[in-house]
Amino acid sequence: MTAEVIILNSSGVALAADSAVTIGGTKIYNTAIKLMALSKTEPVGIMVYGNAGLMGVPWETLIKIYRVALKDKQMDTLEDYAEDFLSYLKGRMDLFPPELERQWVGGNVYRLYNRLREQLIKAVEPLMQSGTPVSEEQVAKMLEELIDKQHETLGAEPYGLGMDEEFEDKARSHYSELFKELLEGVFQNLKPRKAYVTKLYDIAIYIHTRNVYSRATSGLVFAGYGNKEIYPSVANYEIEGILQGRLKYRLDESKSKKITHSRDAAVYPFAQEDMVNLFLNGVNSQILHHMTTALTGFIERVPDLIKDEDLNTEVRSVAEIKDSLGLSLEAALNSYYQGFGQHIRDVHITPVMNMVRVLPKDELAAMAEALVNLTAFKRKMTNTLETVGGPIDVAVISKGDGLVWIKRKHYFPPELNATFYKNYFRGIDND
């Protein structure tokens, strides 16, 4: 796991990232490189979180070979750099051979089918444990209901960027034999009817072509300046894989922003966000979610808890009175949420953002590092894996100075590797 923070104001953008990487869910190394320069000469940086590679190829490798290809090329906006990098990935299919894509698709579909099978077992087990006889027809019916639900949910999702019905049909046909092999291997003695085999093939391709993403996605955070921009920007993308030459990705607009004259500060956490949100909002996001869910559930039950005999039904029916009461309670609940949200903004968020707006570049860096450290300290003090930790890389990007490292780890002693620094700018025209 990861903790990363970006802080922007009109003078620059600070980036901070920890070094922890989890292997197999149990082993943790504190040596991962998650913060890098996207260009050797231009004021653009990139951070990586989530999956450390694209279909098994490390992001560090992909970013650094792109950096060589980019040389000292300048682009007008930060989005241009991001889109150029994504286009570069699409054009380098030699980095992602067909067998690599087949493994990725096969793994996704296996997990999907296996999850359906586990849901079926979970539904059947209580009946068998209670002694209720369960026929093959009943099991088949349960499976069909699960498939129908999944098919309806995934089929309703819009196509991903660059995907359409024609491409989806082509990809489905290309991998139909793989889908058949996986279906027979996972469901074994269960023999879905032909119509449901078709639906299973459908959902197998939907998870690759529709706007649905697994927890195995990678996050790429681009930050800095385009050549024609005087204020910094940040753009956050989620990327999952490459299918038949098309990259599956999406822009997370909630964590993408341009600093302007009227929008002059922002703080964005990535990956493990709870402690940063606690600092900014004054309340832990998990506690806030629990509170709102519990309070909403309680309010929704109030009309049903009122006994019918306690209601005066001379003018209106019991149903009308309960409906009216429900609307009144809903309005009161919405008013409470609005007031609570306003309190968070006025007392916690606004004072912090007012300070962020005027912080100099060195203080931006210090704040970003402190927020990552806060998350690392919380993980250290709780009975969980220390999935945030190790050295914290910190950089500041400004229009005039470009990307400046405040703290940066090396896996080698810099004083013994002078050739590393000589090679860094090799091939770039310094005229």
VOTI-265521 format. One record per residue (C-alpha): residue number from 1; x, y, z. Coordinates in steps of 0.5 Angstrom, whole numbers, plus 500, padded with zeros to 3 digits. Example, Ala and Ser with C-alpha at 12.3 -4.5 7.8 and 13.67 -1.06 7.14 Angstrom:
(node 1,(525,491,516))
(node 2,(527,498,514))
This chain:
(node 1,(500,500,500))
(node 2,(502,507,500))
(node 3,(501,514,502))
(node 4,(502,520,498))
(node 5,(500,527,498))
(node 6,(500,533,493))
(node 7,(499,540,495))
(node 8,(498,546,490))
(node 9,(498,554,491))
(node 10,(500,559,486))
(node 11,(507,559,487))
(node 12,(508,551,486))
(node 13,(506,544,488))
(node 14,(509,540,493))
(node 15,(509,532,492))
(node 16,(511,527,498))
(node 17,(511,519,497))
(node 18,(513,514,502))
(node 19,(517,508,500))
(node 20,(513,502,503))
(node 21,(511,496,498))
(node 22,(507,490,500))
(node 23,(509,483,497))
(node 24,(504,478,497))
(node 25,(500,481,503))
(node 26,(505,480,508))
(node 27,(512,482,506))
(node 28,(514,489,506))
(node 29,(520,493,503))
(node 30,(521,500,504))
(node 31,(525,501,498))
(node 32,(520,503,493))
(node 33,(521,509,488))
(node 34,(514,512,487))
(node 35,(516,519,486))
(node 36,(519,521,479))
(node 37,(521,527,474))
(node 38,(517,525,468))
(node 39,(521,530,464))
(node 40,(529,531,465))
(node 41,(528,538,463))
(node 42,(521,541,464))
(node 43,(517,542,470))
(node 44,(513,536,471))
(node 45,(513,530,476))
(node 46,(509,524,477))
(node 47,(507,519,482))
(node 48,(505,512,482))
(node 49,(500,508,487))
(node 50,(496,502,487))
(node 51,(499,497,483))
(node 52,(506,498,482))
(node 53,(506,495,474))
(node 54,(502,495,468))
(node 55,(501,488,466))
(node 56,(507,486,470))
(node 57,(512,491,467))
(node 58,(514,496,473))
(node 59,(512,503,472))
(node 60,(519,506,474))
(node 61,(521,502,468))
(node 62,(516,505,463))
(node 63,(516,512,466))
(node 64,(524,512,465))
(node 65,(524,509,458))
(node 66,(519,514,456))
(node 67,(523,520,459))
(node 68,(529,518,454))
(node 69,(524,518,448))
(node 70,(521,525,451))
(node 71,(528,528,451))
(node 72,(527,536,452))
(node 73,(520,536,448))
(node 74,(516,542,451))
(node 75,(508,541,451))
(node 76,(503,547,452))
(node 77,(499,544,458))
(node 78,(500,538,464))
(node 79,(494,534,461))
(node 80,(498,534,454))
(node 81,(504,531,458))
(node 82,(499,526,461))
(node 83,(496,524,454))
(node 84,(502,524,451))
(node 85,(505,519,456))
(node 86,(499,515,455))
(node 87,(499,515,448))
(node 88,(506,512,448))
(node 89,(504,506,452))
(node 90,(499,505,447))
(node 91,(504,505,441))
(node 92,(509,501,445))
(node 93,(506,494,444))
(node 94,(512,491,444))
(node 95,(513,492,451))
(node 96,(506,488,452))
(node 97,(507,482,448))
(node 98,(500,478,447))
(node 99,(502,472,452))
(node 100,(502,478,457))
(node 101,(495,480,455))
(node 102,(493,473,455))
(node 103,(495,472,462))
(node 104,(492,479,465))
(node 105,(485,477,462))
(node 106,(485,470,464))
(node 107,(487,472,471))
(node 108,(481,477,471))
(node 109,(476,473,468))
(node 110,(478,467,473))
(node 111,(477,471,479))
(node 112,(470,474,476))
(node 113,(468,466,475))
(node 114,(471,464,482))
(node 115,(467,470,485))
(node 116,(461,467,482))
(node 117,(462,460,484))
(node 118,(463,462,492))
(node 119,(457,466,492))
(node 120,(453,460,490))
(node 121,(456,456,495))
(node 122,(455,461,500))
(node 123,(448,461,498))
(node 124,(447,454,498))
(node 125,(451,452,504))
(node 126,(446,454,509))
(node 127,(440,450,506))
(node 128,(444,444,506))
(node 129,(446,445,513))
(node 130,(439,446,515))
(node 131,(437,439,512))
(node 132,(433,442,507))
(node 133,(434,438,500))
(node 134,(437,442,494))
(node 135,(436,439,487))
(node 136,(441,440,481))
(node 137,(435,445,478))
(node 138,(435,449,484))
(node 139,(442,450,484))
(node 140,(442,452,477))
(node 141,(437,457,478))
(node 142,(441,460,484))
(node 143,(447,461,479))
(node 144,(443,464,473))
(node 145,(440,469,478))
(node 146,(447,471,480))
(node 147,(449,471,473))
(node 148,(443,475,471))
(node 149,(445,480,477))
(node 150,(452,481,475))
(node 151,(450,481,467))
(node 152,(445,487,468))
(node 153,(450,491,473))
(node 154,(456,490,468))
(node 155,(452,491,462))
(node 156,(449,498,464))
(node 157,(456,501,465))
(node 158,(458,506,460))
(node 159,(464,504,455))
(node 160,(471,506,457))
(node 161,(475,511,454))
(node 162,(477,509,447))
(node 163,(472,503,447))
(node 164,(466,501,443))
(node 165,(461,496,441))
(node 166,(465,494,435))
(node 167,(471,493,439))
(node 168,(468,489,445))
(node 169,(465,484,440))
(node 170,(472,483,437))
(node 171,(475,482,443))
(node 172,(470,478,446))
(node 173,(471,473,440))
(node 174,(478,473,440))
(node 175,(478,471,447))
(node 176,(472,466,447))
(node 177,(476,460,447))
(node 178,(480,462,453))
(node 179,(473,464,457))
(node 180,(470,457,455))
(node 181,(477,454,458))
(node 182,(476,458,464))
(node 183,(468,457,465))
(node 184,(469,449,465))
(node 185,(475,449,470))
(node 186,(471,454,475))
(node 187,(464,451,474))
(node 188,(466,444,473))
(node 189,(460,440,474))
(node 190,(455,446,474))
(node 191,(453,446,466))
(node 192,(450,453,465))
(node 193,(445,453,459))
(node 194,(447,456,453))
(node 195,(444,463,454))
(node 196,(448,463,461))
(node 197,(454,461,458))
(node 198,(453,467,453))
(node 199,(452,472,459))
(node 200,(458,469,462))
(node 201,(462,471,456))
(node 202,(459,477,456))
(node 203,(461,479,463))
(node 204,(468,477,462))
(node 205,(469,482,457))
(node 206,(465,487,460))
(node 207,(470,488,466))
(node 208,(475,489,461))
(node 209,(471,494,456))
(node 210,(466,498,461))
(node 211,(468,503,466))
(node 212,(469,498,472))
(node 213,(475,498,475))
(node 214,(478,493,480))
(node 215,(482,494,486))
(node 216,(489,492,482))
(node 217,(489,498,478))
(node 218,(495,503,478))
(node 219,(494,510,480))
(node 220,(498,515,476))
(node 221,(499,523,479))
(node 222,(501,528,474))
(node 223,(503,534,477))
(node 224,(507,541,474))
(node 225,(506,546,469))
(node 226,(505,546,461))
(node 227,(510,551,457))
(node 228,(504,556,457))
(node 229,(501,555,464))
(node 230,(503,560,469))
(node 231,(500,556,475))
(node 232,(501,549,477))
(node 233,(496,543,475))
(node 234,(495,536,478))
(node 235,(491,530,474))
(node 236,(490,523,477))
(node 237,(489,517,472))
(node 238,(487,510,474))
(node 239,(490,505,469))
(node 240,(488,497,469))
(node 241,(491,494,463))
(node 242,(492,494,455))
(node 243,(486,490,451))
(node 244,(488,489,444))
(node 245,(492,495,443))
(node 246,(487,499,447))
(node 247,(489,502,454))
(node 248,(484,502,459))
(node 249,(484,508,463))
(node 250,(480,514,466))
(node 251,(481,521,469))
(node 252,(479,522,476))
(node 253,(476,529,476))
(node 254,(475,529,483))
(node 255,(483,529,484))
(node 256,(485,533,478))
(node 257,(485,541,478))
(node 258,(488,547,475))
(node 259,(490,553,480))
(node 260,(487,559,477))
(node 261,(486,566,480))
(node 262,(480,564,483))
(node 263,(482,557,485))
(node 264,(488,558,489))
(node 265,(490,552,493))
(node 266,(489,544,494))
(node 267,(491,539,498))
(node 268,(490,531,495))
(node 269,(492,525,499))
(node 270,(492,518,495))
(node 271,(492,511,497))
(node 272,(491,511,504))
(node 273,(488,518,505))
(node 274,(484,517,512))
(node 275,(489,521,516))
(node 276,(490,527,511))
(node 277,(482,527,511))
(node 278,(482,527,519))
(node 279,(487,533,519))
(node 280,(483,537,514))
(node 281,(476,535,516))
(node 282,(477,535,523))
(node 283,(474,528,523))
(node 284,(476,521,520))
(node 285,(472,519,514))
(node 286,(471,512,516))
(node 287,(467,515,523))
(node 288,(464,520,518))
(node 289,(461,515,514))
(node 290,(459,510,520))
(node 291,(455,516,523))
(node 292,(452,518,517))
(node 293,(450,511,515))
(node 294,(447,510,522))
(node 295,(443,516,523))
(node 296,(440,515,516))
(node 297,(438,508,518))
(node 298,(435,510,524))
(node 299,(431,516,521))
(node 300,(428,512,516))
(node 301,(426,507,521))
(node 302,(422,512,525))
(node 303,(415,512,521))
(node 304,(415,505,522))
(node 305,(416,505,529))
(node 306,(410,509,530))
(node 307,(404,505,532))
(node 308,(398,505,528))
(node 309,(393,506,534))
(node 310,(397,512,536))
(node 311,(395,516,529))
(node 312,(389,520,528))
(node 313,(386,517,522))
(node 314,(380,522,522))
(node 315,(383,526,516))
(node 316,(388,522,513))
(node 317,(390,515,512))
(node 318,(396,512,516))
(node 319,(400,511,510))
(node 320,(399,518,508))
(node 321,(401,520,515))
(node 322,(407,516,515))
(node 323,(409,518,508))
(node 324,(408,526,510))
(node 325,(412,524,517))
(node 326,(418,521,512))
(node 327,(418,527,508))
(node 328,(419,531,514))
(node 329,(424,527,517))
(node 330,(428,527,511))
(node 331,(428,534,510))
(node 332,(431,535,517))
(node 333,(436,530,516))
(node 334,(438,534,510))
(node 335,(438,540,514))
(node 336,(443,537,519))
(node 337,(448,534,514))
(node 338,(448,541,510))
(node 339,(450,544,517))
(node 340,(455,539,519))
(node 341,(458,540,512))
(node 342,(458,547,513))
(node 343,(461,547,520))
(node 344,(467,542,517))
(node 345,(468,547,512))
(node 346,(468,553,516))
(node 347,(472,551,522))
(node 348,(477,546,519))
(node 349,(478,546,512))
(node 350,(478,553,510))
(node 351,(483,556,516))
(node 352,(488,550,513))
(node 353,(487,552,506))
(node 354,(487,560,507))
(node 355,(494,558,510))
(node 356,(496,553,504))
(node 357,(494,559,499))
(node 358,(500,563,502))
(node 359,(505,558,504))
(node 360,(512,559,501))
(node 361,(515,553,497))
(node 362,(519,550,502))
(node 363,(513,550,507))
(node 364,(509,546,502))
(node 365,(514,541,502))
(node 366,(514,541,509))
(node 367,(507,540,510))
(node 368,(507,534,504))
(node 369,(512,530,508))
(node 370,(509,531,515))
(node 371,(502,529,512))
(node 372,(505,522,509))
(node 373,(509,522,516))
(node 374,(502,522,520))
(node 375,(499,516,516))
(node 376,(506,512,517))
(node 377,(506,514,525))
(node 378,(498,512,525))
(node 379,(500,505,521))
(node 380,(506,504,526))
(node 381,(502,505,532))
(node 382,(496,500,530))
(node 383,(496,493,530))
(node 384,(496,492,523))
(node 385,(502,492,517))
(node 386,(506,498,517))
(node 387,(504,499,510))
(node 388,(506,506,510))
(node 389,(513,507,512))
(node 390,(521,508,510))
(node 391,(524,514,507))
(node 392,(519,519,504))
(node 393,(521,522,498))
(node 394,(519,530,497))
(node 395,(520,534,491))
(node 396,(517,541,489))
(node 397,(515,544,482))
(node 398,(515,551,481))
(node 399,(515,555,474))
(node 400,(522,558,475))
(node 401,(526,552,478))
(node 402,(523,546,475))
(node 403,(523,540,479))
(node 404,(527,541,485))
(node 405,(528,535,490))
(node 406,(528,536,498))
(node 407,(529,529,500))
(node 408,(530,523,495))
(node 409,(533,516,497))
(node 410,(538,513,493))
(node 411,(539,505,492))
(node 412,(546,507,491))
(node 413,(552,512,494))
(node 414,(551,518,490))
(node 415,(559,519,491))
(node 416,(561,513,488))
(node 417,(556,514,481))
(node 418,(559,520,478))
(node 419,(557,516,471))
(node 420,(550,516,473))
(node 421,(549,523,473))
(node 422,(553,524,467))
(node 423,(548,519,463))
(node 424,(542,523,466))
(node 425,(542,528,461))
(node 426,(546,524,455))
(node 427,(542,525,449))
(node 428,(539,532,451))
(node 429,(541,538,447))
(node 430,(544,543,452))
(node 431,(545,549,447))
